[in-house]
Amino acid sequence: MGHYSAAVIGLGRIGLTYDFDPKREKPSSHTLAYQQHPQFDLAAAADTRREQEQALKQMVPRTVFYQNMEKLLQECSIDVISICTPPAQHLSEIQHILKTAKLKIIFCEKPLVGSVAEAIVLKQQIGFGGPLLIPNLSRRWNSGMRRISEQIENGRYGELQTMHIRYTRGIFNTGAHFFDLIRWWAGTIGQVQVLEKVRTSAERDGDPSFTFTFQTDKQVSGFAQAFDDEQYYLFEMDLYFSQGKIEIRNSGDDVFYYEVKEHHLFSGFKNLYLERQEQKLLSEANLGNAISHLAKVLDGIEQPVCTVDDGIYPLYVAEALLRSYNNHCSKERVDA
């Protein structure tokens, strides 16, 4: 196993400060995830806000603080860089890294870039021989979500037919996660139709939330309902199969598996019965798993489980939803 040098760009919530929240499982930030992994040395971190240096030093006293990424790249030799800045900055930062730095992995928060137009530019500039660009679609790293994928692949509950989703906080933010899970489990979304717009706190950041229907290329239908997160936070999914059901609750912390048996009340009918449940899945810390995966990629043991295409696909879905809403709730194709 090798030993690698890392840096974090952007010391906001996912970059650093989530791990000051006592309710969150640790590590919940890129900074602490690198700090805790035995194969990584967090050599440097950057943020335009000078006050973030004090917070950084509380967690990792020996990590060098910079106020701009350019100087960090000039002075530090690193293998992996995490981009945790706002999405509008991602493309220019990735372009600068590609031009000036010799490193092995760019690990970037979602959304990978700010728009489909930027995604097209990014795809043109990411080529062979340069660093790997791996998006952080965090539920990919969770063993509970991988077990769901295995159940679907082996047909344990029959054919996946319908998905119901309840979410808060925007089609670009939360949407990136559940669009990715839909694609992973049910195929590429081919068509969407907005039913209504729902106000959430994410709208202050330009990230709208819609209730909408969708259809995948594997003929799985779906309904996603948006809720106001100022009332309560939601990320839930129900997967309906021909021979069972899987429920994802509490943002993926709990998963319930249901099997079909004879109905206990009505002759000639069947019913869903709880077969088993998994709890506290988020206690394993998705970001810790992600950094362990990066180490295995660098060691040549694993291939990346998230690609550039995975990272930009949610943008195509989000822009189709915007077209639907702006066109009086029309049906719109997702041209990914």
NORNOR-V494674 format. One record per backbone hydrogen bond with DSSP energy under -1.0 kcal/mol. CO is the residue of the C=O (numbers start at 0). NH is the residue of the N-H. E is the energy in kcal/mol with one decimal. If there is no record, write none. Layout:
BEGIN
co=[CO & CO]
nh=[NH & NH]
e=[E & E]
END
This chain:
BEGIN
co=[3 & 4 & 4 & 5 & 5 & 6 & 7 & 8 & 11 & 11 & 12 & 13 & 14 & 15 & 16 & 17 & 20 & 28 & 29 & 30 & 31 & 36 & 38 & 40 & 40 & 42 & 43 & 44 & 45 & 48 & 49 & 51 & 52 & 53 & 54 & 55 & 59 & 63 & 65 & 67 & 68 & 69 & 70 & 71 & 78 & 78 & 79 & 80 & 81 & 82 & 85 & 86 & 88 & 89 & 90 & 91 & 92 & 93 & 94 & 95 & 96 & 103 & 104 & 105 & 106 & 107 & 114 & 115 & 116 & 117 & 118 & 119 & 120 & 121 & 131 & 133 & 134 & 135 & 136 & 137 & 141 & 142 & 143 & 144 & 145 & 146 & 147 & 148 & 149 & 150 & 154 & 156 & 158 & 160 & 161 & 162 & 163 & 164 & 165 & 166 & 168 & 169 & 173 & 173 & 174 & 175 & 176 & 177 & 178 & 179 & 180 & 181 & 187 & 189 & 190 & 191 & 192 & 195 & 199 & 200 & 201 & 201 & 202 & 207 & 208 & 210 & 210 & 211 & 212 & 213 & 214 & 214 & 215 & 219 & 220 & 221 & 222 & 223 & 224 & 227 & 227 & 233 & 234 & 235 & 236 & 237 & 238 & 239 & 239 & 243 & 244 & 245 & 246 & 247 & 248 & 248 & 249 & 252 & 253 & 254 & 255 & 256 & 256 & 257 & 258 & 260 & 265 & 268 & 270 & 272 & 275 & 277 & 279 & 280 & 281 & 284 & 285 & 286 & 287 & 288 & 289 & 290 & 291 & 292 & 293 & 294 & 295 & 295 & 296 & 306 & 307 & 308 & 311 & 312 & 313 & 314 & 315 & 316 & 317 & 318 & 319 & 320 & 321 & 322 & 323 & 323 & 324 & 331 & 333]
nh=[40 & 78 & 79 & 42 & 43 & 81 & 45 & 83 & 15 & 16 & 17 & 29 & 30 & 18 & 19 & 20 & 23 & 32 & 33 & 34 & 35 & 39 & 3 & 5 & 42 & 63 & 7 & 65 & 9 & 51 & 52 & 55 & 56 & 57 & 58 & 59 & 62 & 44 & 46 & 71 & 72 & 73 & 74 & 75 & 103 & 104 & 6 & 106 & 8 & 108 & 88 & 89 & 92 & 93 & 94 & 95 & 96 & 97 & 98 & 99 & 100 & 131 & 80 & 133 & 82 & 135 & 118 & 119 & 120 & 121 & 122 & 123 & 124 & 125 & 105 & 107 & 136 & 137 & 139 & 140 & 145 & 146 & 147 & 148 & 149 & 150 & 151 & 152 & 153 & 155 & 157 & 242 & 241 & 220 & 239 & 222 & 237 & 224 & 235 & 226 & 173 & 174 & 176 & 177 & 178 & 179 & 180 & 181 & 182 & 183 & 184 & 185 & 216 & 333 & 214 & 331 & 212 & 210 & 202 & 203 & 204 & 206 & 205 & 170 & 197 & 194 & 195 & 223 & 192 & 221 & 189 & 190 & 218 & 215 & 162 & 213 & 164 & 211 & 166 & 230 & 231 & 167 & 250 & 165 & 247 & 163 & 245 & 160 & 161 & 240 & 257 & 238 & 255 & 236 & 251 & 253 & 252 & 280 & 248 & 277 & 246 & 274 & 275 & 244 & 272 & 270 & 268 & 262 & 260 & 258 & 256 & 254 & 282 & 283 & 284 & 288 & 289 & 290 & 291 & 292 & 293 & 294 & 295 & 296 & 297 & 298 & 300 & 301 & 299 & 310 & 311 & 312 & 314 & 316 & 317 & 318 & 319 & 320 & 321 & 322 & 323 & 324 & 325 & 326 & 328 & 329 & 327 & 191 & 335]
e=[-2.4 & -2.6 & -1.9 & -1.7 & -1.2 & -2.8 & -2.4 & -3.4 & -2.3 & -2.5 & -2.6 & -2.2 & -1.7 & -1.3 & -2.2 & -1.7 & -1.4 & -2.0 & -2.3 & -2.2 & -2.4 & -1.5 & -3.5 & -2.7 & -1.5 & -2.0 & -1.4 & -2.2 & -3.2 & -1.6 & -1.7 & -2.4 & -2.6 & -1.4 & -1.0 & -3.3 & -1.6 & -2.2 & -2.0 & -1.4 & -2.6 & -1.7 & -2.0 & -2.1 & -2.4 & -1.9 & -1.6 & -2.9 & -3.2 & -2.5 & -2.1 & -1.1 & -2.0 & -3.0 & -2.7 & -2.1 & -2.3 & -2.6 & -1.7 & -2.1 & -2.4 & -2.7 & -2.1 & -2.9 & -2.4 & -2.8 & -1.9 & -2.2 & -1.6 & -2.7 & -2.5 & -1.5 & -1.2 & -1.8 & -3.3 & -2.0 & -1.3 & -1.1 & -2.4 & -1.5 & -1.8 & -2.0 & -1.5 & -1.9 & -2.1 & -2.2 & -2.2 & -2.4 & -2.2 & -1.8 & -1.5 & -2.4 & -1.5 & -1.9 & -2.9 & -2.1 & -2.9 & -3.2 & -2.6 & -2.1 & -1.5 & -2.1 & -1.1 & -1.8 & -2.9 & -1.2 & -2.2 & -2.3 & -2.3 & -2.4 & -2.4 & -3.6 & -2.3 & -2.0 & -1.8 & -2.8 & -2.3 & -2.7 & -1.4 & -1.4 & -1.5 & -1.9 & -1.8 & -2.5 & -2.6 & -3.6 & -1.5 & -3.1 & -1.9 & -2.1 & -2.8 & -1.5 & -1.7 & -2.0 & -1.8 & -2.0 & -2.7 & -2.5 & -2.2 & -1.7 & -1.4 & -1.2 & -1.4 & -2.4 & -3.3 & -2.4 & -2.2 & -2.8 & -1.5 & -2.8 & -3.1 & -3.1 & -2.5 & -1.8 & -1.3 & -2.0 & -1.5 & -2.4 & -3.0 & -3.0 & -2.7 & -3.0 & -1.4 & -1.7 & -2.7 & -2.8 & -1.3 & -3.0 & -2.2 & -2.6 & -2.8 & -2.6 & -1.0 & -1.0 & -1.6 & -2.0 & -2.4 & -2.4 & -1.9 & -2.1 & -2.3 & -2.1 & -1.8 & -2.3 & -2.5 & -2.0 & -2.7 & -1.2 & -1.1 & -1.9 & -2.0 & -1.8 & -1.1 & -1.4 & -2.6 & -2.5 & -1.7 & -2.1 & -2.1 & -2.1 & -2.3 & -2.5 & -2.6 & -1.3 & -1.8 & -1.3 & -1.0 & -2.4 & -1.3]
END
